Amino acid sequence: MISAVDLRAGVTFVQDGNLIKVLDASHHKPGKGNTVMRMKLRNVRTGATYDTTFRPDEKFERAFIETKSVQYLYNMDSTAVFMDLETYEQYEIPEDIIEDELKFIKENDNVDIQFFETEVIGVDLPSTVVLEVVETQPSIKGATVTGSGKPATLQTGLVVNVPDFIEAGEQLIINTADGGSYSKRA
C-alpha cells in the first residue's frame, strides 16, 4: 500500500480496479481546511486524463510495473508488433493504447514495453529520439536560430516546429517528454 502523500509523477497504482499513472502531484494547503494532494492522473488502460484531490492519508495499492526491452517491428491492422530480442517472442499492442508513443518510434527501433502482471500497458520512450525531416518549407537565406520557425513533418508523421534553416533530409534530435519538440540537429 502507498499513501497519497507518497504519490509522485511516474508512480502507478490501482484504484477501484483501474490502473492509474500519476502525471503530476502537488501538496496543497488551502487557507481553511485540511491539506490535500492535487493530482493529474491518467487511466493507463483507457488513456483518459483527469485532475483530482486526495487526503494525504488515503492509501492505494501500488502497481508493480515490469519493463522488457524489445524491438519495434511493424504495424498491421491497427496493431503495433514488437519482438523480444532474447526470446524472439512477439507482442501485439493495439495502436490506440500507444498512439502518442508511435509518433516517436521507427521500425527496428529498440524500446521498453511495460507490463502489469501479464498485461502489456504501454511503451517507455527514451528522453530523446533521432528522426529525419521528410517535408518542410525551403530554408530562408540568412535565417537564424531566433526566428519564429516553421513546421516540419518527420518520418513518423510527427509535425514539430523547427528553426528556419532546417531542410528536408536532415536528422533532428526530438524531445519525447514534452510531446515532441525540436532540440538540435543530430
C-alpha positions in Angstrom: 0.0 0.0 0.0 1.1 3.5 -0.8 -0.2 6.8 0.8 -1.4 9.6 -1.3 1.3 11.8 0.1 3.9 9.5 -1.3 2.5 9.5 -4.9 4.8 11.2 -7.3 4.9 11.7 -11.1 5.5 8.4 -12.8 4.1 6.2 -10.0 1.4 3.7 -11.0 -1.3 2.5 -8.6 -4.6 0.6 -8.6 -7.8 2.4 -7.7 -11.2 0.8 -7.9 -9.8 -1.9 -10.3 -8.3 0.8 -12.6 -4.6 1.1 -13.3 -3.7 4.8 -12.7 -0.5 6.6 -13.5 0.4 9.9 -11.7 1.3 12.6 -14.2 1.7 15.4 -11.7 1.3 15.7 -7.9 1.5 18.6 -5.6 0.8 19.3 -1.9 -1.9 22.0 -1.4 -2.7 23.7 1.9 -5.9 25.9 1.5 -6.4 28.8 3.8 -9.1 26.9 5.7 -9.4 23.2 5.9 -7.1 20.3 5.7 -4.1 19.7 3.4 -4.9 17.9 0.2 -2.8 16.3 -2.6 -3.7 17.7 -6.0 -3.1 15.1 -8.7 -3.2 14.9 -12.5 -3.8 11.2 -13.3 -4.1 9.0 -16.4 -6.1 5.8 -16.6 -3.5 3.5 -18.3 -6.0 1.3 -20.0 -8.3 4.0 -21.5 -5.8 6.9 -21.8 -8.3 9.3 -20.1 -6.6 12.0 -18.0 -8.2 13.9 -15.2 -7.5 16.1 -12.2 -8.5 15.1 -8.6 -7.5 15.6 -5.0 -6.8 13.1 -2.2 -6.4 13.3 1.5 -2.7 12.7 2.3 -3.6 9.7 4.5 -5.6 7.8 1.8 -4.0 4.5 0.8 -3.8 2.8 -2.6 -2.4 -0.5 -3.9 0.9 0.1 -5.6 1.1 -1.4 -9.1 4.4 -3.1 -9.9 5.3 -2.4 -13.5 7.8 -4.6 -15.3 9.7 -3.5 -18.4 11.2 -5.6 -21.1 13.5 -4.4 -23.9 12.0 -5.1 -27.3 12.4 -4.1 -31.0 9.5 -2.4 -32.9 8.8 -4.4 -36.0 5.8 -3.1 -37.9 2.1 -2.1 -37.8 -0.5 -4.5 -39.0 -4.3 -3.9 -38.9 -4.1 -1.1 -36.3 -1.8 -3.2 -34.1 1.9 -2.5 -33.4 4.1 -5.6 -33.3 7.2 -5.8 -31.0 9.7 -8.6 -30.6 11.8 -9.6 -27.5 15.4 -9.8 -28.7 16.3 -12.6 -26.3 13.4 -15.0 -26.7 12.0 -13.8 -30.1 8.6 -13.7 -28.5 6.3 -11.2 -30.3 3.9 -8.8 -28.5 1.0 -7.1 -30.2 -0.2 -3.9 -28.8 -3.3 -2.1 -30.1 -2.3 1.3 -31.7 -4.9 3.2 -29.8 -3.1 2.4 -26.5 0.3 3.7 -27.7 -0.9 6.2 -30.3 1.2 9.1 -28.9 4.4 6.9 -28.5 4.2 5.6 -32.1 4.9 9.2 -33.3 8.5 8.7 -31.9 9.3 5.1 -32.9 10.7 4.0 -36.3 10.7 0.4 -37.5 13.6 -1.6 -35.9 14.0 0.9 -33.0 14.6 -0.6 -29.6 12.3 0.5 -26.8 11.0 -0.8 -23.5 7.4 -2.1 -23.2 5.7 -2.1 -19.8 3.7 -4.9 -18.2 1.3 -5.0 -15.3 1.1 -8.7 -14.4 0.7 -10.2 -17.8 -1.0 -7.3 -19.5 1.0 -5.0 -21.8 0.2 -1.5 -20.8 2.5 0.8 -22.8 5.8 1.8 -24.2 8.6 3.6 -22.3 10.3 6.0 -24.6 13.8 7.4 -24.3 14.0 11.1 -23.4 15.2 11.9 -27.0 15.0 10.3 -30.4 16.6 10.9 -33.8 14.1 11.4 -36.7 14.5 12.6 -40.3 12.7 15.6 -41.8 10.7 14.4 -44.8 8.9 17.6 -45.6 9.3 21.3 -44.7 9.3 24.7 -46.4 12.5 25.7 -48.2 15.1 27.2 -45.9 15.3 31.0 -45.8 18.6 32.7 -46.7 20.1 34.4 -43.6 17.7 32.6 -41.2 18.9 32.4 -37.6 18.0 30.3 -34.7 16.0 33.1 -33.1 13.4 33.1 -36.0 9.8 32.1 -35.3 10.4 28.7 -37.0 8.4 26.6 -39.4 6.5 23.3 -39.3 8.4 20.2 -40.4 7.0 16.7 -40.9 9.2 13.9 -39.7 9.5 10.3 -41.0 7.0 9.0 -38.4 4.3 11.6 -39.3 5.1 13.8 -36.3 4.9 17.6 -37.0 7.3 19.8 -35.0 8.2 23.5 -35.2 11.9 23.8 -36.3 14.2 26.8 -37.0 14.0 28.3 -40.5 17.4 26.9 -41.5 16.3 23.2 -41.3 15.9 21.4 -44.6 14.3 18.1 -45.7 16.6 15.1 -45.3 18.2 16.4 -42.1 18.4 14.3 -38.9 17.0 16.0 -35.8 17.0 15.2 -32.1 13.5 15.4 -30.8 12.4 15.6 -27.1 9.8 13.0 -26.3 9.0 14.1 -22.7 7.1 17.3 -23.8 5.2 15.7 -26.6 7.8 16.3 -29.3 9.9 19.5 -29.6 13.0 20.2 -31.6 16.2 20.0 -29.6 19.0 20.2 -32.2 20.5 18.6 -35.3 21.8 15.1 -34.9 
